[in-house]
Amino acid sequence: MRIGLAGVGRIGAFHAETLRGLDHVESLVVADADPDRAASIAAKLGGSVTAVETPAELFTAGIDGLAIAAATDAHAGLILDAVEAGLPVFCEKPVAPDVPGTLAVLDRVARSTVQVHIGFQRRFDAGFTAARDAVQSGRLGWVHTLRAGTLDPAPPPAEYIATSGGFFKDCSVHDFDIIRWVTGREVVEVYAVGANRGEDFFREADDIDTSAAVLTLDDDTIALVSGTRYNAAGYDVRLEVLGAKDSVSVGLDDRLPLRSAEPGVAWPAGTPYPNFMERFRDAYIAELTAFTDLVAGNGESPCTVADALEAFYVAEACDLSRREHRPVAVAEVRR
């Protein structure tokens, strides 16, 4: 198959390399808002990878499916163009910068037969998959508490923060999605707080660099979600699922960037993950392999626009809660 890739920044370049290595991908066509960057990636990867001048040209390049890793404000338009062209789509989150834009995409996709796969790669990670299996099988008993966290080792550039949509929509949204996926439950209420202890550009962008939220699920399970842009020890993503019969943890391996204060305890002793691409390398490969299955006409989207919208609603509720210093029902932000 021939795949088009729109956007070859940091994650897009990573996806280009991954797609080129997949068995079913015979050729890859890349494009970017910066044509020189696309040309550079194509030259670096060589062989069956070529570049076109603009993302719009991908639609006349004979592609069988479109992967989108462009800037956030380009996502919705590219998804809609692909749907109109009848092309299966993979798109990094978010679907759109806001709820109305996401709803417009959802409505158009619902009126088509095109498969759209939104990129929440944790659904393809072995640890998160095992945690979901443990919950769904009943081995944990009834779940009473989840503890989730995403801790970046260092902040993204200031220009990224200015257009990211804010901490909850950009970072914690992955935790919100995986909590829904692992438990099979919906979030009904949130209470969130945030702080700025680091660079001024977070405050200048009306954003935060550290957060915490208490989520109440529709069966009264409680989920605690925390995050920060400043965890110099390493990239730390974890999920603890605590049940009446047993408990499991994701991310509790020898590369955990956390040191014990107990005397004589040397674990964990491994080298911490430096970034999300290394931590989730295998998950990204599995995710894009699943996308090529959709292009081949096999199966249904493993993460739909509707799924992405639900996680987005939780992020919207958290942001409102932080700003107004009060609990917020997710129903308040639904449209």
C-alpha positions as CSV (number, residue, x, y, z in Angstrom):
1,M,0.0,0.0,0.0
2,R,1.0,3.6,-0.5
3,I,0.6,5.9,2.6
4,G,0.6,9.6,2.8
5,L,1.9,11.4,5.8
6,A,1.1,15.1,6.5
7,G,3.5,16.7,9.0
8,V,7.1,15.6,9.6
9,G,8.0,17.4,12.8
10,R,9.3,15.5,15.8
11,I,6.5,12.9,16.0
12,G,5.8,13.0,12.2
13,A,9.4,12.1,11.4
14,F,9.2,9.3,13.9
15,H,6.0,8.0,12.2
16,A,7.7,8.3,8.8
17,E,10.5,6.0,9.9
18,T,8.0,3.6,11.5
19,L,5.7,3.5,8.5
20,R,8.6,2.9,6.1
21,G,9.5,-0.2,8.1
22,L,6.1,-1.8,8.1
23,D,5.6,-4.9,5.9
24,H,2.5,-3.8,4.2
25,V,3.7,-0.3,3.3
26,E,5.3,-0.3,-0.1
27,S,5.8,3.4,-0.5
28,L,5.4,6.6,1.6
29,V,4.7,10.1,0.5
30,V,5.4,12.9,3.0
31,A,4.4,16.6,3.1
32,D,4.8,19.4,5.6
33,A,4.0,23.1,6.0
34,D,7.7,23.5,5.5
35,P,8.5,21.8,2.1
36,D,12.2,21.7,2.8
37,R,11.6,19.7,6.0
38,A,9.6,17.2,4.1
39,A,12.2,16.9,1.4
40,S,14.9,16.5,4.0
41,I,13.0,13.6,5.7
42,A,12.4,11.9,2.3
43,A,16.1,12.2,1.5
44,K,17.1,10.8,4.9
45,L,14.8,7.8,4.6
46,G,15.4,7.3,0.9
47,G,14.2,4.4,-1.1
48,S,10.4,4.3,-1.3
49,V,9.9,7.6,0.5
50,T,9.2,10.7,-1.6
51,A,8.1,14.2,-0.8
52,V,5.5,16.6,-2.2
53,E,5.4,20.4,-1.8
54,T,2.2,20.7,0.2
55,P,-0.2,18.4,2.2
56,A,-2.9,19.2,-0.4
57,E,-0.8,17.4,-3.0
58,L,-1.0,14.2,-1.0
59,F,-4.5,13.7,-2.3
60,T,-3.3,13.5,-5.9
61,A,-0.4,11.3,-5.1
62,G,-2.2,8.0,-5.4
63,I,-2.2,7.2,-1.7
64,D,-4.4,4.5,-0.1
65,G,-4.5,6.0,3.4
66,L,-3.5,9.2,5.2
67,A,-1.6,9.6,8.4
68,I,-1.7,13.1,10.0
69,A,0.9,14.5,12.3
70,A,0.6,18.1,11.3
71,A,0.0,21.1,13.6
72,T,-3.2,20.8,15.7
73,D,-5.1,23.5,13.7
74,A,-4.6,21.5,10.5
75,H,-6.1,18.2,11.9
76,A,-9.8,18.7,11.3
77,G,-9.4,20.0,7.7
78,L,-7.1,17.2,6.7
79,I,-9.4,14.5,8.3
80,L,-12.4,16.0,6.4
81,D,-10.5,16.1,3.1
82,A,-9.5,12.5,3.6
83,V,-13.1,11.5,4.3
84,E,-14.3,13.2,1.2
85,A,-11.6,11.4,-0.8
86,G,-12.7,8.0,0.8
87,L,-9.2,7.5,2.4
88,P,-8.8,5.8,5.8
89,V,-7.2,8.2,8.3
90,F,-4.8,8.0,11.2
91,C,-4.6,11.3,13.1
92,E,-2.6,12.3,16.2
93,K,-4.8,13.8,18.9
94,P,-6.6,16.1,19.1
95,V,-9.2,15.9,16.3
96,A,-9.6,19.7,16.5
97,P,-8.6,22.5,18.8
98,D,-12.0,22.8,20.3
99,V,-15.3,20.9,21.0
100,P,-17.3,22.5,18.1
101,G,-14.6,21.5,15.6
102,T,-14.5,18.0,17.0
103,L,-18.2,17.7,16.7
104,A,-18.2,18.8,13.1
105,V,-15.7,16.1,12.3
106,L,-17.6,13.5,14.2
107,D,-20.8,14.4,12.3
108,R,-19.1,14.1,8.9
109,V,-17.4,10.8,9.8
110,A,-20.6,9.4,11.1
111,R,-22.2,10.0,7.7
112,S,-19.4,8.1,5.9
113,T,-18.0,4.7,5.8
114,V,-14.4,5.9,6.1
115,Q,-12.4,4.5,9.1
116,V,-10.8,7.2,11.2
117,H,-8.2,6.2,13.9
118,I,-7.2,8.8,16.4
119,G,-3.7,8.4,18.0
120,F,-3.9,7.4,21.6
121,Q,-0.9,5.1,21.6
122,R,-1.2,3.9,25.2
123,R,-4.0,1.6,24.0
124,F,-1.3,-0.4,22.2
125,D,1.2,-0.6,25.1
126,A,1.6,-4.1,26.6
127,G,1.3,-2.9,30.2
128,F,-1.9,-0.9,29.6
129,T,-3.4,-3.8,27.7
130,A,-2.6,-6.2,30.5
131,A,-4.2,-3.8,33.0
132,R,-7.3,-3.6,30.9
133,D,-7.5,-7.4,30.7
134,A,-7.1,-7.6,34.5
135,V,-10.0,-5.3,35.0
136,Q,-12.3,-6.8,32.4
137,S,-11.6,-10.4,33.5
138,G,-12.7,-9.5,37.1
139,R,-9.3,-10.6,38.5
140,L,-9.0,-7.4,40.5
141,G,-12.5,-7.5,41.9
142,W,-14.4,-4.2,41.8
143,V,-12.0,-1.3,41.2
144,H,-12.1,1.5,43.8
145,T,-9.2,3.7,42.9
146,L,-6.9,4.5,39.9
147,R,-3.8,6.6,40.1
148,A,-2.5,7.9,36.8
149,G,0.3,10.3,35.9
150,T,2.3,11.8,33.0
151,L,5.5,13.4,33.9
152,D,7.6,15.0,31.2
153,P,11.4,15.3,31.8
154,A,11.5,18.9,30.4
155,P,9.0,21.4,28.9
156,P,8.3,21.6,25.1
157,P,9.4,24.8,23.4
158,A,7.4,28.0,24.2
159,E,6.0,28.2,20.7
160,Y,4.5,24.7,21.1
161,I,2.8,25.6,24.4
162,A,1.2,28.7,22.9
163,T,-0.8,26.5,20.5
164,S,-1.1,23.2,22.5
165,G,-4.5,23.8,23.9
166,G,-3.3,23.7,27.5
167,F,-2.0,21.0,29.8
168,F,-5.1,19.0,30.3
169,K,-5.9,18.8,26.5
170,D,-2.3,18.3,25.4
171,C,-0.9,16.0,28.1
172,S,-3.4,14.7,30.7
173,V,-5.8,13.8,27.9
174,H,-3.8,10.6,27.4
175,D,-4.5,9.7,31.0
176,F,-8.2,10.5,30.6
177,D,-8.4,8.3,27.5
178,I,-6.6,5.3,29.1
179,I,-8.7,5.5,32.3
180,R,-11.9,5.2,30.1
181,W,-10.3,2.4,28.0
182,V,-9.0,0.3,30.9
183,T,-12.1,0.6,33.1
184,G,-14.8,0.7,30.4
185,R,-16.4,3.5,32.5
186,E,-17.1,7.2,31.8
187,V,-16.0,10.2,33.9
188,V,-18.9,12.1,35.3
189,E,-17.3,14.8,37.5
190,V,-13.9,16.4,38.0
191,Y,-12.0,18.7,40.4
192,A,-8.7,20.0,39.1
193,V,-5.9,22.3,40.2
194,G,-2.8,23.6,38.5
195,A,0.3,25.6,39.2
196,N,3.3,27.3,37.6
197,R,6.7,26.9,39.2
198,G,8.8,27.0,36.1
199,E,9.2,29.0,32.9
200,D,7.2,32.2,32.5
201,F,6.0,31.2,29.0
202,F,3.4,28.8,30.6
203,R,1.8,31.7,32.4
204,E,2.0,34.0,29.4
205,A,0.2,31.3,27.4
206,D,-2.5,31.1,30.1
207,D,-1.3,27.5,30.8
208,I,0.1,25.6,33.7
209,D,3.2,23.3,34.1
210,T,1.9,21.1,36.9
211,S,-1.6,19.7,37.5
212,A,-3.7,17.3,39.6
213,A,-7.3,16.2,39.2
214,V,-9.7,14.0,41.0
215,L,-12.1,12.2,38.6
216,T,-15.3,10.5,39.7
217,L,-16.4,7.7,37.3
218,D,-20.0,6.6,36.6
219,D,-19.7,3.7,39.1
220,D,-18.2,5.9,41.8
221,T,-14.6,4.7,41.2
222,I,-12.2,7.5,42.0
223,A,-9.3,8.3,39.7
224,L,-6.4,10.5,40.7
225,V,-4.5,12.1,37.8
226,S,-1.3,14.2,38.1
227,G,1.2,15.6,35.7
228,T,4.1,18.0,35.2
229,R,6.4,19.4,32.6
230,Y,9.4,19.2,35.0
231,N,10.5,15.7,35.9
232,A,14.3,15.8,35.2
233,A,14.7,12.3,36.5
234,G,13.2,11.0,33.3
235,Y,9.9,10.4,31.4
236,D,7.5,8.8,33.8
237,V,4.1,7.5,32.8
238,R,2.2,5.1,35.2
239,L,-1.2,3.8,36.0
240,E,-2.1,2.0,39.2
241,V,-5.4,0.1,39.2
242,L,-6.5,-0.8,42.8
243,G,-9.2,-3.4,43.2
244,A,-11.0,-5.2,46.1
245,K,-9.2,-8.5,45.2
246,D,-5.9,-7.4,43.7
247,S,-4.0,-4.4,42.2
248,V,-1.8,-3.9,39.2
249,S,0.6,-1.2,38.1
250,V,1.7,-0.1,34.6
251,G,5.1,1.5,34.2
252,L,6.6,-0.1,37.3
253,D,9.8,-1.5,35.6
254,D,13.5,-1.1,36.0
255,R,13.5,2.1,34.0
256,L,11.2,3.9,36.4
257,P,12.7,7.4,37.0
258,L,12.2,7.3,40.7
259,R,14.6,6.3,43.4
260,S,13.7,4.7,46.7
261,A,14.6,6.5,49.9
262,E,14.6,3.2,51.9
263,P,18.1,2.2,53.1
264,G,19.6,-0.7,51.1
265,V,17.0,-0.6,48.3
266,A,18.7,-0.3,44.9
267,W,15.7,-0.8,42.6
268,P,15.0,0.5,40.1
269,A,18.5,0.5,38.7
270,G,17.9,0.9,35.0
271,T,18.4,3.9,32.8
272,P,15.2,6.0,32.8
273,Y,13.3,6.6,29.6
274,P,14.4,10.0,28.1
275,N,11.2,10.7,26.2
276,F,7.8,9.5,25.2
277,M,9.0,8.1,21.8
278,E,11.4,5.7,23.5
279,R,8.9,4.7,26.2
280,F,6.2,4.0,23.7
281,R,8.2,2.9,20.7
282,D,6.6,-0.6,20.5
283,A,3.1,0.9,21.1
284,Y,3.6,3.4,18.2
285,I,4.6,0.5,15.9
286,A,1.6,-1.5,17.0
287,E,-0.7,1.6,16.5
288,L,0.5,2.3,13.0
289,T,0.3,-1.4,12.1
290,A,-3.4,-1.3,13.2
291,F,-3.9,1.7,10.9
292,T,-2.5,-0.2,7.9
293,D,-5.0,-3.0,8.8
294,L,-7.7,-0.4,8.4
295,V,-6.2,0.7,5.0
296,A,-6.3,-2.9,4.0
297,G,-10.0,-3.0,4.9
298,N,-9.7,-5.2,8.0
299,G,-11.6,-4.4,11.2
300,E,-12.9,-1.2,12.8
301,S,-11.1,1.8,14.2
302,P,-9.5,1.0,17.6
303,C,-9.9,4.6,18.8
304,T,-12.6,6.6,17.1
305,V,-13.4,10.3,16.9
306,A,-16.1,9.7,19.5
307,D,-13.5,8.2,21.8
308,A,-11.3,11.2,21.4
309,L,-14.3,13.6,22.0
310,E,-15.0,11.9,25.4
311,A,-11.4,12.4,26.6
312,F,-11.5,16.0,25.3
313,Y,-14.7,16.6,27.3
314,V,-12.9,15.5,30.5
315,A,-10.0,17.8,29.7
316,E,-12.4,20.7,29.1
317,A,-14.1,20.0,32.4
318,C,-10.7,19.9,34.2
319,D,-9.7,23.2,32.7
320,L,-13.0,24.8,33.7
321,S,-12.6,23.4,37.2
322,R,-9.1,24.8,37.6
323,R,-10.1,28.2,36.5
324,E,-13.3,28.4,38.6
325,H,-12.0,26.5,41.7
326,R,-14.9,24.1,41.9
327,P,-16.1,20.6,41.0
328,V,-17.4,20.4,37.4
329,A,-19.8,17.8,36.0
330,V,-18.6,16.6,32.6
331,A,-22.2,17.2,31.5
332,E,-21.6,20.9,31.9
333,V,-19.2,21.0,28.9
334,R,-21.1,18.7,26.6
335,R,-22.6,20.2,23.5
